[in-house]
Amino acid sequence: MRIDKYLKVARVLKRRSTGKNLADNERLYVNGRRAKAAAQVKPGDEITVVFGQRKLVIRVLSTPDHVRKEEAASLFEVLDEGIYEEKDEHEEEKTQ
């Protein structure tokens, strides 16, 4: 399933277009790699979503096309929530 659709079905995001915008702005990651809106997700994948300075890391448990509102939370497991800290590329060069 496409990541933008999955985030909407799982009710992590309100709109699918929001997922596309996050992907276009490099704020969406699957298994630690930047993801496009059309990236496919499957059970077991870890998704990182960055909202401004907040970060949410979830593990995909299942990928149905439709789900009831009450069952949406069962599609993923929250692994981490917190403040997003961007890595400074120049600092990495200094440490090497």
TAHUDA-V629429 format. One record per residue. N is the residue number from 1. RES is the residue in one small letter. SS is DSSP state (~ for helix, > for strand, _ for the rest). OMEGA is omega as a letter, one per 30 degrees, with the letter a starting at -180 (none if undefined). Layout:
# TAHUDA-V629429
((N:RES:SS:OMEGA) (N:RES:SS:OMEGA))
This chain:
# TAHUDA-V629429
((1:m:_:l) (2:r:>:a) (3:i:~:l) (4:d:~:l) (5:k:~:a) (6:y:~:a) (7:l:~:l) (8:k:~:a) (9:v:~:a) (10:a:_:l) (11:r:_:l) (12:v:_:l) (13:l:_:a) (14:k:_:a) (15:r:_:l) (16:r:~:l) (17:s:~:l) (18:t:~:l) (19:g:~:l) (20:k:~:l) (21:n:~:l) (22:l:~:l) (23:a:~:l) (24:d:~:a) (25:n:_:l) (26:e:_:l) (27:r:_:a) (28:l:>:a) (29:y:>:l) (30:v:>:a) (31:n:_:l) (32:g:_:a) (33:r:>:l) (34:r:>:a) (35:a:_:l) (36:k:_:a) (37:a:_:a) (38:a:_:a) (39:a:_:a) (40:q:>:l) (41:v:_:l) (42:k:_:l) (43:p:_:a) (44:g:_:l) (45:d:_:l) (46:e:>:a) (47:i:>:l) (48:t:>:l) (49:v:>:l) (50:v:>:l) (51:f:>:a) (52:g:_:l) (53:q:_:l) (54:r:>:a) (55:k:>:l) (56:l:>:l) (57:v:>:a) (58:i:>:l) (59:r:>:l) (60:v:>:l) (61:l:_:l) (62:s:_:a) (63:t:_:l) (64:p:_:l) (65:d:_:a) (66:h:_:l) (67:v:_:l) (68:r:_:a) (69:k:~:a) (70:e:~:a) (71:e:~:a) (72:a:~:a) (73:a:~:a) (74:s:~:a) (75:l:~:a) (76:f:>:l) (77:e:>:l) (78:v:>:l) (79:l:>:a) (80:d:>:l) (81:e:>:l) (82:g:>:a) (83:i:>:l) (84:y:_:l) (85:e:_:l) (86:e:_:l) (87:k:_:l) (88:d:_:a) (89:e:~:a) (90:h:~:l) (91:e:~:l) (92:e:~:l) (93:e:~:a) (94:k:~:a) (95:t:~:a) (96:q:_:none))
